[in-house]
């Protein structure tokens, strides 16, 4: 392989990983607490989930495009790409946090309360540990999807492995497309495996 | 004797459907009051008012002379042991962690918790060496229920609540646990409220029986008096005891 191409693959892979990592950290930091809050606000659940659902239905290329003219978060480049990736990753994590916590056996929750645990203790010692596996499954699904979607970041100057793919499409060069697609697929598989392992490892039951 | 728990004209309704209506009764220090009734008679609802899982829509429930609404719910609940049918054991906690939960919340030293857990396991007939580190899924239904009772007793609360704790067990295991309950009842002298729909269990375990029907108590009596009770619902429950092989059995003709 041409050493120039090799180093470009390496640098774009790192850039791609950065996009995904930053987006996932933000998405998790927003949607896990939001999911917890929603378990306490039954009336809001439908509204928030519908909103997150609508975000998911926007075609990803269009979402990246819509964000360009938005002030503060918009424009050309990484920041806009990360915002778009975060918006996509919200729903799976939010939904799984909600489902995981609401899925905790009612008898277990009731006896936790009845034994005089505070709300905080019920959350940290009972609900979150028992919901952990489901929440992590949401993070895994969101991460794998984000790794694929992040290739579109290149369309708005966000960099990453999508650079190869868009270049390959415009020059009708399959090798270039593969140079982007193969590492992206490999990252996705590795993330799926790694997070799947973590899920089993951290699952308390 | 003094009332440890007192219901004063308690109403409870959910979206206009009345579940409890003008409920009055007291539970004296050291007695075991069994609330007997059919499904939907309000007995579990009444029980949940004692540890403030529910608050009355009207009237008040007094625990040690103070309305539950005036208690700090956390303090109140740590003074009341609670055992339910599905046990509610934490699946991610070992048996020892489950039993030691309230002592830990109360800030006991680790060594004291450990000693207490072993003592309770011992008296529940579960050898600590064998059971301490097990998870609830590794226990039989009867063993889980014993751990549930041990957990409720852990911090030595003055009041105990039981919500059909033995309802899901096979009859042999149930009888074993009922006998063990009697031993506990007569040795610990705790104030207890025990909810069941099983009239036999009610007569066996209660020092008094409160028969609930449509959200209030129809008959309140000792087990002996209950056998002669005249109330319609009481007669219906007693009739379910009457069946025997001699009069209805399909044994060989004499």
Boltz contact constraints between the chains, C-beta under 6 A:
constraints:
  - contact:
      token1: [A, 107]
      token2: [B, 86]
      max_distance: 6.0
  - contact:
      token1: [A, 107]
      token2: [B, 88]
      max_distance: 6.0
  - contact:
      token1: [A, 108]
      token2: [B, 88]
      max_distance: 6.0
  - contact:
      token1: [A, 111]
      token2: [B, 88]
      max_distance: 6.0
  - contact:
      token1: [A, 114]
      token2: [B, 51]
      max_distance: 6.0
  - contact:
      token1: [A, 114]
      token2: [B, 77]
      max_distance: 6.0
  - contact:
      token1: [A, 114]
      token2: [B, 82]
      max_distance: 6.0
  - contact:
      token1: [A, 115]
      token2: [B, 102]
      max_distance: 6.0
  - contact:
      token1: [A, 116]
      token2: [B, 74]
      max_distance: 6.0
  - contact:
      token1: [A, 116]
      token2: [B, 77]
      max_distance: 6.0
  - contact:
      token1: [A, 116]
      token2: [B, 78]
      max_distance: 6.0
  - contact:
      token1: [A, 118]
      token2: [B, 74]
      max_distance: 6.0
  - contact:
      token1: [A, 129]
      token2: [B, 92]
      max_distance: 6.0
  - contact:
      token1: [A, 204]
      token2: [B, 92]
      max_distance: 6.0
  - contact:
      token1: [A, 205]
      token2: [B, 91]
      max_distance: 6.0
  - contact:
      token1: [A, 205]
      token2: [B, 92]
      max_distance: 6.0
